[in-house]
């Protein structure tokens, strides 16, 4: 949920600070001469082609422009530019490099003309007012994937800026002397309001491109055999994949067949597309279908609708980390940790927040009603593959908290760190156990006294970094295992005392933070086997992680910058460990009231089960951001940062668990009905090889009937009537059945 502020209340910033903030959004920033769109004299970002060297195969071009800048500018480079050109305006390179396209409306009526001619509305996305005297507006849309070109006059008064283009952003000054101004400042609010490029609008604009302006190549005939044999060279992956998809769809094959073929071709790219061959192929086929799919005479059958639903589930958008999540000390650390690394910044950030929270201890707390909440979080980093560099994200955090670069006379005792594995609740308790005493009687004197048997552990802070979350899932499946129960108690109160006969141990005030790792494929396999998973899953922040580019020679964090961060971090921790109760500021209270109903919404399926502690998670994250600012007052800005992290974790949970049911039996029954059509109770029982109890089967079926995910019908036969079950396709609510729950027969 976005909290919109009056733009007049936003503190003014210098151009260089704005430029740095834009870069933190993932945009490619360049300086331009005030009132123009040209580079300062002497700069060599020729034709505005800021591409990485590995992505540009045009060797001749590089020879002609040896000083050209390759790749997005770093914060250091940006600050150096504005030190050299203090009056420069801010330019943003459009297209793939920044992930945005810009539709530029010049003068009154331009937007209305485009919408009328295209027959589609332009989304109300992030936008700014330009300084044109007759009125102008830039509307930003998510990058369309390739195919459009920079062109003026798609429709009268309508220009598009995409790959190779540039637009000027606030607070720069237009040549008229007027300032560019944001309607909603993305440096304050992030990119949550950035809308996708509508397929109908994209199709219309593509139809306005001809072969002479450079985009008609998609209509040229290509040689598929040559592409499959030789692969697609770097620098033309998206272009050739789009042309290939266009050609196949024009030949009359279905969208699904085009996707299969285009995906196979994408896998032959060298190197592979950065966003993965499946995603790259999906995007190109979508664009090609938007342009040529209407030429096919396709009906709107239920099968096609089902396929579309399945596609929507499979091709969910990868989560995007909002800029508000990266502020202050956390932002600076994530920047240097990911600068020369393949690690995912989101994974680095969540590991850092969990580790820092442990260092703060359990003295700072926040009352929600009569319940105390602590700066204590659990995170599971879910890698898209085994090469997602999940483990790489933890190494900079380990190095930071070792405090190895502090002066020799600086004493700092960090919390203990355990590599896991998370296999039993008793093991966690033992690591932070209380003192154990026993009453012993002297046989000679008959007098007794309390004797310490085990001194216990004084420092109850513990950070568990478990590289294999699958072990926790397996352990929670074992009968009698207390891991799930103990994890819930650690998260809730920190007071642990399992009811066991022998070797009774307890821990009070335990302050344990956990970060664990697993691949998406492994998690999906384990979920089919685990019943108790949802018992502790909603205490976990789920984090999607994937490899960020290809870095053959990763470099360690610079010691000078790391030492500065360690010194600052030590001072923060020493101060905040003395805090006690934390509270909202007045602004934060108002903001919490605005966002609470949205955070409290119910969600169905397994996704709902794992995100149903949104309110508590956001409060804990806000506490951590407040502590990072050395404050025991949680401000609205801390809530903003916490929300950005939560939205990423919420989207990650949707990406990971979409379409799954909390009850694993429900999931298997639903899969059976989707694939095999209607089934009787006996059919379903046989599907489990008769290894399911009657009450388990009854509960699973009735859950889905009540949620209208399956429908039932009683069919008359010569003998006893039989009840059959069908899946409600596309997750549309089924019609109310005349059968009552009491009338169902679960005998077999």
Secondary structure, 3 states (H helix, E strand, C coil): CCCCCCHHHCCCCCHHHHHHHHHHCCCEEEEECCCCCCCCCCCCCHHHCCCCHHHCCCHHHHHHCCCCCCCCCCHHHHHHHHHHCCCCEEEEECECCCCEEEEEEECCCHHHHHHHHHCCCCCCCCEEECCCCCCEEEEEEECCCCCCCCEEEEECCEEEECCCCEEEECCCECCCCCECEECCCHHHHCCCCCECCCHHHHHHHHHCCCHHHCCHHHHCCCCHHHHHHHCCECCCHHHHHHHHHHHHHHCCCCHHHHHHHHHHHHCCCECCCCCCHHHHHHHHHHHHHHHHHHHCCCCCCHHHHHHHHHHHHHCCCCCCCCHHHCCHHHHHHHHHHHCCCCCCHHHHHHHHHHHHHHHHCCCCEEEECCEEEECCCEEEEEECCCCCCCCHHHHHHHHHHHCCCCCCCCCCCCCEEECCCCCCHHHHHHHCCCCEEEEEECCCCCCEEEEEEECCCCCCEEEEEECCCHHHHHHHHCCCCCHHHHHHHHHHCCCECCCCCCCCCCECCCEEEEEEEEEHHHHHHHHCCCCCCHHHHCCEEEEEECCCCCCCCCCCCCHHHHHHHHHHHHHHHHHHCCCCEEEECHHHHHHHHHHHHHHCCCCCHHHHHHCCCHHHHHHHHHHHHHHHCCCCEECHHHHHHHHHHHHHHHHHHHHHHCCCCCCHHHHHHHHHHHHHCCEEHHHHHHHCCCCCCHHHHHHHHHHHHHCCCEEEEEECCCCCCEEEEEECHHHCCCCCCCCCHHHCCCCC
